[in-house]
Amino acid sequence: MKKVVLGVVVGVLLTASGAHAQFTGPSVAGHVSTVEEVQDARLGRYVTLTGNIVAHQRGDFYIFRDTTGEIRVEIERPVWSGRSIGPETRVRLLGEVDTGLVGRYIWVKSLDVLDK
């Protein structure tokens, strides 16, 4: 009898843990923001920005522009996913508000191309 009960418990646990593997949505949703709003956002906050990447500064740092202004963004190589994106391409960035020696910037976690 103990073996049957143990078998049922193990079966239930295995079935319940499989449900977590079914999730396909994002793990973090960023607050939809503008560059102007990001200037006063708390550090560590996730934000979503829509606009254009208009210039490359150095390394992984770029200038992002929307209708309210410009901000420095850090976009690491894996986030680009091999895509070529120019200043005329509208993008949506999901990132974390961070600060460094040069000031506030967005550490980009994902980049979506909206149009070319």
ABEGO torsion letter per residue (X at the ends): XAAAAAAAAAAAAAAAAAAAAABABBABBBBBBBAAAAAABBBGBBBBBBEBBABBABEABBBBBBAAEBBBBBBBAAAAGGBBBBAABBBBBBBBBBBBAAEBBBBBABBBBABX
